[in-house]
Amino acid sequence: MTAELGAHQYPVLRDNQRTRVLESVAASEADLTRLSETIHANPELGWQEHHAAGWTAEYLERHGFTVEREYLGFPTALRAVFGNGSRRVGLMAEYDALPGLGHACGHNIITAISCGTALALAGFAAERDLTVEVYGTPAEEGGGGKIEMLKKGAFHGLDLAMMAHPSPVDAANARPYAVAHNHVEYRGKSAHAAAYPEQGVNANDAFIVAQVALGLLRQQLPAGTRVHGIQTRGGEAPNAIPERTEGRWYVRAESLAQLEPLEERVHRCFEAGALASGCELSVTPESQPYSEFRTDQRALELYIRHAESLGRDFDVPAEQATMNRASTDMGNVSQIVPAIHPYIGLGCFPAANHQPEFAEHCVGEAANQAIHDGAAALALTALDFLSDHLRPQGHLAPNIGV
């Protein structure tokens, strides 16, 4: 049984497991860096990560994993397995990039950390009764890849699911918002803006009315909610009444339960635009909603201790650690299996996620250190967590956000 942890104690490490994990990660460091940098240099958007998925699969195959490509029918998903033990640990590899920003969220680092963790754990598979699984999960940036995989049976039955996400600073406890992603479209009627304006139905006016309504709504929104988006199409020519406009809008709340009534209020703002302008409105979900996160506290405690033992520092200003509020489809996974989703710092604040400056920090010395520390801390966490005398119980929640 793992020793109980006091305020400043580290876990009791058996059989030199810490040394073996660190040696494994050190031996893999050059290849993991190469994998991360290759993905970073070749950004691919969600559901289009063909090269990244292929490079990840090839890397794991070279190290003895059995890889199922196009997992569950998704062209850029994969599942890689090592061992056949009764205790299953799953590592999530995200590798999609952001439109126009490349890897400004550092998913290249996530893939490298998960692969390094998996290789370290593979060395314990036989003696610790482990099955080590790596999941390549497409389209985290708004496409809900993990949710679609969940619907087809992925992740069910894992004893522990883990990943570590880059951030300006270290932040262990994930507290992401639940989020809904919607595509908004107005359809009106084109007309010459000078000669025959009365014949037009202005779809751009509809969007302006909706955004004014949303701006006024924010004063009445509950604390801890977010409504934001962009107009992606505003018209075709300045002398033509716009007959079609489009946008992408996100609504965030503390939980799925709070999200549903908030979405209804936001939808009425878009309906106001249609009513005022005479346009037709369509609102189409881009994915199923992302859930809030359910952290396994035991696993998180172990991660913090191991990360601190590697020199990671969680005593940072709160305003620098707010990446832990970012939404993730890993939240949906956490509703059905024990899970953690810590954030690993690159020491680059005020450069922060979804900025070009952050993308620059996702390769180089700090990124490589994050890969090393993240892989070692997650592997040590899994070994201690799965060595506890009691098998994790009672974590199942039926189909929340799935």
C-alpha positions as CSV (number, residue, x, y, z in Angstrom):
1,M,0.0,0.0,0.0
2,T,1.2,3.5,-0.8
3,A,2.0,5.4,2.3
4,E,-0.4,8.1,3.4
5,L,0.9,11.6,2.4
6,G,1.4,14.3,4.9
7,A,1.7,18.0,4.0
8,H,5.3,17.7,2.8
9,Q,5.8,14.0,2.2
10,Y,6.5,12.4,-1.1
11,P,5.2,9.0,-2.0
12,V,7.1,5.9,-1.0
13,L,8.8,4.6,-4.1
14,R,9.2,0.9,-4.4
15,D,11.7,-1.2,-6.3
16,N,13.7,1.9,-7.5
17,Q,10.7,2.8,-9.6
18,R,11.6,6.5,-9.6
19,T,15.1,5.8,-10.9
20,R,13.7,3.5,-13.6
21,V,11.1,6.0,-14.7
22,L,13.6,8.8,-14.9
23,E,16.1,6.7,-16.8
24,S,13.3,5.7,-19.3
25,V,12.3,9.4,-19.9
26,A,15.9,10.5,-20.2
27,A,16.6,7.7,-22.8
28,S,13.6,8.8,-24.8
29,E,14.2,12.6,-24.5
30,A,15.8,13.2,-27.9
31,D,13.1,11.2,-29.8
32,L,10.3,12.8,-27.8
33,T,11.7,16.3,-28.6
34,R,11.9,15.4,-32.2
35,L,8.3,14.2,-32.3
36,S,7.1,17.4,-30.5
37,E,9.1,19.7,-32.8
38,T,7.9,17.9,-36.0
39,I,4.3,18.2,-35.0
40,H,4.8,21.8,-34.0
41,A,6.4,22.6,-37.4
42,N,3.5,21.0,-39.3
43,P,0.2,22.3,-37.7
44,E,-3.0,20.6,-38.7
45,L,-6.5,21.5,-37.8
46,G,-9.0,19.3,-36.0
47,W,-10.1,16.1,-37.9
48,Q,-7.2,16.8,-40.3
49,E,-4.3,15.7,-38.2
50,H,-3.2,12.9,-40.6
51,H,0.6,13.5,-40.4
52,A,0.5,14.0,-36.6
53,A,-1.5,10.9,-36.0
54,G,0.9,9.0,-38.4
55,W,4.0,10.2,-36.7
56,T,2.6,9.3,-33.2
57,A,1.6,5.9,-34.4
58,E,5.0,5.2,-35.9
59,Y,6.8,6.4,-32.7
60,L,4.8,4.0,-30.5
61,E,5.1,1.1,-32.9
62,R,8.9,1.4,-32.9
63,H,8.7,1.0,-29.1
64,G,6.7,-2.2,-29.1
65,F,3.1,-0.8,-28.9
66,T,0.4,-2.4,-31.0
67,V,-1.3,0.5,-32.7
68,E,-4.8,0.6,-34.2
69,R,-4.9,3.4,-36.7
70,E,-8.1,5.1,-37.7
71,Y,-9.4,4.0,-34.4
72,L,-13.2,3.5,-34.2
73,G,-13.5,4.7,-37.8
74,F,-12.0,8.2,-37.1
75,P,-9.3,8.8,-39.7
76,T,-7.0,10.7,-37.3
77,A,-7.6,8.8,-34.1
78,L,-5.5,5.9,-32.8
79,R,-5.2,3.5,-29.9
80,A,-1.8,2.1,-29.0
81,V,-1.5,-0.7,-26.4
82,F,1.3,-2.3,-24.5
83,G,0.8,-5.2,-22.1
84,N,-2.3,-7.2,-21.1
85,G,-2.6,-6.6,-17.4
86,S,-5.9,-6.1,-15.5
87,R,-5.0,-2.5,-14.5
88,R,-5.6,-0.1,-17.4
89,V,-4.0,3.4,-17.6
90,G,-4.9,5.6,-20.6
91,L,-2.8,8.6,-21.8
92,M,-4.4,11.2,-24.1
93,A,-2.4,12.5,-27.1
94,E,-3.9,15.7,-28.5
95,Y,-2.3,17.0,-31.7
96,D,-4.6,19.4,-33.4
97,A,-3.6,23.1,-34.0
98,L,-5.5,26.4,-34.0
99,P,-6.6,28.2,-37.2
100,G,-4.1,30.9,-37.9
101,L,-2.1,30.3,-34.7
102,G,-0.6,26.9,-35.2
103,H,0.4,25.1,-32.0
104,A,-0.4,28.1,-29.8
105,C,-1.9,25.7,-27.2
106,G,1.0,23.3,-27.2
107,H,-0.7,20.1,-28.2
108,N,2.6,19.0,-29.7
109,I,3.9,18.9,-26.1
110,I,0.9,16.9,-24.9
111,T,1.5,14.2,-27.5
112,A,5.2,14.0,-26.5
113,I,4.4,13.9,-22.8
114,S,1.8,11.1,-23.2
115,C,4.2,9.0,-25.4
116,G,7.0,9.5,-22.9
117,T,4.7,8.5,-20.0
118,A,3.6,5.4,-21.9
119,L,7.1,4.3,-22.6
120,A,8.1,4.6,-19.0
121,L,5.0,2.6,-17.8
122,A,5.6,-0.1,-20.4
123,G,8.7,-1.1,-18.6
124,F,6.5,-2.0,-15.6
125,A,3.6,-3.6,-17.5
126,A,4.4,-7.3,-16.7
127,E,5.4,-6.9,-13.1
128,R,2.6,-4.4,-12.2
129,D,-0.2,-6.2,-14.1
130,L,-0.6,-3.1,-16.4
131,T,-2.1,-2.4,-19.8
132,V,-0.7,0.9,-21.0
133,E,-2.9,2.6,-23.6
134,V,-2.3,5.8,-25.6
135,Y,-5.2,7.4,-27.3
136,G,-4.7,9.8,-30.2
137,T,-7.7,12.1,-29.8
138,P,-8.5,14.5,-32.7
139,A,-10.2,17.9,-32.7
140,E,-10.0,19.0,-29.1
141,E,-10.1,22.6,-30.2
142,G,-13.9,22.8,-30.6
143,G,-14.6,19.5,-32.4
144,G,-15.1,17.3,-29.4
145,G,-13.0,14.4,-30.6
146,K,-13.0,12.6,-27.3
147,I,-16.8,12.9,-27.0
148,E,-17.3,11.3,-30.4
149,M,-14.8,8.5,-29.4
150,L,-16.6,8.1,-26.0
151,K,-19.9,7.5,-27.9
152,K,-18.2,4.6,-29.7
153,G,-16.9,3.0,-26.5
154,A,-13.4,4.5,-26.1
155,F,-11.9,5.0,-22.6
156,H,-14.6,3.0,-20.8
157,G,-13.1,0.8,-18.1
158,L,-9.8,2.7,-17.6
159,D,-8.6,2.7,-14.1
160,L,-6.9,6.1,-14.7
161,A,-6.9,8.6,-17.6
162,M,-4.2,11.3,-17.7
163,M,-2.7,14.0,-19.8
164,A,-0.7,17.2,-19.0
165,H,-1.4,20.4,-20.9
166,P,1.1,23.3,-21.5
167,S,0.4,26.6,-19.7
168,P,2.4,29.7,-18.8
169,V,2.9,28.3,-15.3
170,D,2.2,25.1,-13.4
171,A,-1.4,24.6,-12.2
172,A,-2.4,21.1,-11.0
173,N,-6.1,21.2,-10.6
174,A,-8.2,21.4,-13.8
175,R,-11.4,23.5,-13.3
176,P,-12.5,24.0,-16.9
177,Y,-15.8,25.5,-17.9
178,A,-18.5,23.4,-19.6
179,V,-18.8,24.8,-23.1
180,A,-21.1,24.7,-26.1
181,H,-19.7,25.5,-29.5
182,N,-22.2,26.8,-32.2
183,H,-22.1,27.8,-35.8
184,V,-24.5,30.7,-36.4
185,E,-25.8,31.7,-39.9
186,Y,-28.2,34.3,-41.1
187,R,-29.7,34.3,-44.6
188,G,-31.3,37.4,-46.1
189,K,-31.5,38.8,-49.6
190,S,-28.9,40.6,-51.7
191,A,-29.6,43.9,-53.4
192,H,-27.7,46.8,-54.8
193,A,-26.9,48.9,-51.8
194,A,-27.3,52.3,-53.6
195,A,-29.9,51.7,-56.4
196,Y,-32.3,49.1,-54.8
197,P,-31.6,48.9,-51.1
198,E,-35.3,48.5,-50.3
199,Q,-35.2,45.1,-52.0
200,G,-32.5,43.7,-49.7
201,V,-32.7,41.8,-46.4
202,N,-29.5,42.6,-44.6
203,A,-27.9,39.6,-42.9
204,N,-25.1,41.7,-41.5
205,D,-27.7,43.8,-39.7
206,A,-29.0,40.7,-38.1
207,F,-25.5,39.9,-36.6
208,I,-25.1,43.4,-35.4
209,V,-28.4,43.3,-33.6
210,A,-27.5,39.9,-32.0
211,Q,-24.1,41.2,-30.8
212,V,-25.7,44.3,-29.2
213,A,-28.2,42.0,-27.5
214,L,-25.4,39.8,-26.2
215,G,-23.5,42.7,-24.9
216,L,-26.5,43.9,-23.0
217,L,-27.2,40.4,-21.7
218,R,-23.7,40.1,-20.1
219,Q,-24.7,42.4,-17.2
220,Q,-27.4,39.9,-16.2
221,L,-25.2,36.7,-16.6
222,P,-24.3,34.7,-13.5
223,A,-20.7,35.0,-12.3
224,G,-18.4,32.5,-13.8
225,T,-20.0,32.4,-17.2
226,R,-18.6,33.4,-20.6
227,V,-20.1,34.3,-24.0
228,H,-17.8,35.1,-26.9
229,G,-17.4,34.5,-30.5
230,I,-16.4,35.8,-33.9
231,Q,-18.2,36.7,-37.2
232,T,-16.5,34.7,-39.9
233,R,-18.4,36.0,-42.9
234,G,-19.9,39.5,-43.0
235,G,-20.8,40.0,-46.7
236,E,-19.3,39.9,-50.1
237,A,-19.0,43.5,-51.4
238,P,-19.6,47.0,-49.9
239,N,-22.1,47.9,-52.6
240,A,-24.2,44.7,-52.1
241,I,-26.6,44.1,-49.2
242,P,-25.2,41.1,-47.5
243,E,-27.5,38.1,-48.0
244,R,-25.5,35.7,-45.8
245,T,-23.4,36.0,-42.7
246,E,-21.9,33.4,-40.4
247,G,-20.1,33.2,-37.1
248,R,-18.8,30.9,-34.4
249,W,-19.9,31.4,-30.8
250,Y,-19.0,29.7,-27.5
251,V,-21.1,29.7,-24.3
252,R,-19.3,28.6,-21.1
253,A,-20.6,27.9,-17.6
254,E,-19.5,26.2,-14.4
255,S,-21.3,23.0,-15.3
256,L,-23.5,21.4,-17.9
257,A,-26.5,22.0,-15.7
258,Q,-25.8,25.7,-15.7
259,L,-24.9,25.8,-19.4
260,E,-28.3,24.7,-20.7
261,P,-30.5,27.7,-19.5
262,L,-27.6,30.0,-20.4
263,E,-27.6,28.7,-24.0
264,E,-31.3,29.4,-24.2
265,R,-30.8,33.0,-23.3
266,V,-28.0,33.4,-25.8
267,H,-30.1,31.8,-28.5
268,R,-32.8,34.4,-28.0
269,C,-30.2,37.1,-28.7
270,F,-29.6,35.6,-32.1
271,E,-33.3,35.2,-32.6
272,A,-33.6,39.0,-32.0
273,G,-31.3,39.6,-34.9
274,A,-33.4,37.5,-37.2
275,L,-36.6,39.1,-36.0
276,A,-35.4,42.7,-36.4
277,S,-33.8,42.1,-39.9
278,G,-36.2,39.7,-41.4
279,C,-33.5,37.1,-41.9
280,E,-33.7,33.4,-41.5
281,L,-31.5,32.0,-38.6
282,S,-29.8,28.7,-38.2
283,V,-27.7,27.7,-35.1
284,T,-25.9,24.4,-35.5
285,P,-23.8,22.8,-32.7
286,E,-20.2,22.1,-33.8
287,S,-19.9,19.4,-31.2
288,Q,-21.7,18.1,-28.2
289,P,-21.1,20.2,-25.1
290,Y,-17.8,19.8,-23.2
291,S,-18.4,18.9,-19.6
292,E,-16.9,20.3,-16.4
293,F,-14.0,18.3,-15.0
294,R,-14.2,15.7,-12.3
295,T,-10.7,15.4,-10.8
296,D,-9.6,12.2,-8.9
297,Q,-8.2,13.8,-5.8
298,R,-6.0,10.9,-4.9
299,A,-4.3,10.9,-8.3
300,L,-4.0,14.7,-8.3
301,E,-2.3,14.6,-4.9
302,L,0.2,12.1,-6.1
303,Y,0.9,14.1,-9.2
304,I,1.6,17.3,-7.2
305,R,4.0,15.5,-4.9
306,H,5.9,13.9,-7.8
307,A,5.9,17.1,-9.9
308,E,7.3,19.0,-6.9
309,S,10.0,16.4,-6.4
310,L,11.1,17.2,-10.0
311,G,11.3,20.9,-9.2
312,R,7.8,22.0,-10.4
313,D,6.4,24.9,-8.4
314,F,2.6,25.4,-7.9
315,D,3.0,28.4,-5.7
316,V,2.3,31.0,-8.4
317,P,0.1,34.1,-8.6
318,A,-3.5,33.1,-9.2
319,E,-3.9,35.4,-12.2
320,Q,-1.1,33.6,-14.0
321,A,-2.6,30.1,-13.5
322,T,-6.1,30.6,-15.1
323,M,-5.4,28.3,-18.0
324,N,-6.9,25.7,-15.7
325,R,-10.3,27.2,-16.5
326,A,-10.0,26.5,-20.2
327,S,-12.6,24.1,-21.5
328,T,-11.6,20.6,-22.7
329,D,-13.4,17.5,-23.9
330,M,-11.2,15.6,-21.4
331,G,-13.9,16.8,-19.0
332,N,-16.3,14.3,-20.6
333,V,-13.8,11.5,-20.1
334,S,-13.4,12.4,-16.5
335,Q,-17.1,11.8,-15.9
336,I,-16.8,8.1,-16.5
337,V,-13.3,7.1,-15.3
338,P,-10.8,8.5,-12.7
339,A,-8.8,11.3,-14.4
340,I,-6.4,14.2,-13.9
341,H,-5.5,17.0,-16.3
342,P,-2.7,19.1,-14.8
343,Y,-1.2,22.1,-16.5
344,I,2.6,22.1,-16.9
345,G,4.3,25.5,-17.0
346,L,6.7,26.8,-19.6
347,G,7.7,29.8,-17.5
348,C,6.6,32.3,-20.1
349,F,3.9,34.5,-18.6
350,P,2.6,37.0,-19.8
351,A,2.8,35.0,-23.1
352,A,-0.2,32.7,-22.7
353,N,-2.2,30.1,-24.6
354,H,-3.8,31.0,-27.9
355,Q,-1.2,33.8,-28.6
356,P,1.5,33.6,-31.3
357,E,4.1,34.3,-28.6
358,F,3.0,31.1,-26.7
359,A,3.4,29.0,-29.9
360,E,7.0,30.2,-30.0
361,H,7.5,28.9,-26.4
362,C,6.1,25.4,-27.3
363,V,9.5,24.4,-28.7
364,G,12.8,24.9,-27.1
365,E,14.4,24.4,-23.8
366,A,11.4,25.1,-21.6
367,A,9.2,22.9,-23.8
368,N,11.7,20.1,-23.6
369,Q,11.8,20.3,-19.8
370,A,8.0,20.2,-19.7
371,I,8.1,17.0,-21.7
372,H,10.6,15.4,-19.4
373,D,8.9,16.5,-16.2
374,G,5.4,15.8,-17.4
375,A,6.2,12.3,-18.6
376,A,8.1,11.4,-15.4
377,A,5.4,12.9,-13.0
378,L,2.5,11.2,-14.8
379,A,4.3,7.8,-14.9
380,L,5.1,7.9,-11.2
381,T,1.6,9.0,-10.4
382,A,0.1,6.1,-12.3
383,L,2.4,3.6,-10.6
384,D,1.5,4.8,-7.2
385,F,-2.1,5.2,-7.9
386,L,-2.5,1.7,-9.4
387,S,-0.5,0.2,-6.6
388,D,-3.0,1.2,-3.9
389,H,-4.5,-1.8,-2.1
390,L,-8.0,-0.8,-3.1
391,R,-9.1,-0.6,-6.8
392,P,-10.7,2.7,-7.6
393,Q,-14.5,2.4,-7.2
394,G,-17.7,4.3,-7.6
395,H,-16.5,6.9,-10.3
396,L,-19.1,6.1,-13.0
397,A,-21.6,8.7,-14.0
398,P,-24.0,7.8,-16.8
399,N,-23.3,9.6,-20.1
400,I,-22.8,13.1,-18.8
401,G,-22.2,15.3,-21.9
402,V,-21.7,12.2,-24.1
